[in-house]
């Protein structure tokens, strides 16, 4: 980066990047799992899956909220030489960094259907829903503070998915018109 600028990725976009792949892996695994009667039967599997969906969505949505809130409060203004990463690039990098984990999670969810039909898939779908909820929560904080929150790309880690991990020491903030993603990480309309 020229003149000491750094590459910045939107925090909400990084959080939201895993939502759709987890959701769709979960939906397909649950759909495939319903076709297998399993050891416990379809009814018990679907009921257990529904409970897992709700618990997982709530746990993922609430995880590390204090850390995110502290980073948002202490966010410094981004410098004029900082480079803001496009939403599509952030999503692509996250998915490349997690493709094998997503495949492994899908296979495990599908395989668990032989014991508890559809439950593993609904757990994955719950994790995706929780990430959407967390991105929405970040978006509300961004709107309230009238600032978009960014994290240094080199602090995101190898898998490109830890916007509130230990390496992240601080965040940067820009005005709400910066970048190509709306508050919360959704595509601008």
Buried (B, 14 or more C-beta within 10 A) or exposed (E): EEEEEBBBBBBBBBBBBBBBBBBBBBBBBBEBBBEBEBEBEBEBBBBBBBBBBEEBBBEBBEBBBEBBBBBBEEBEEBEEEBEBBBBEBBBEBBBEBBEEBBEEBBEEBBEBBEBBBBBBBBBBBBBBBBBBBBBBBBBEBBBEBEBBBBBBBEBBBEBBBBBBBEEBEEBBBBEBEBBBBBBBBBEEE
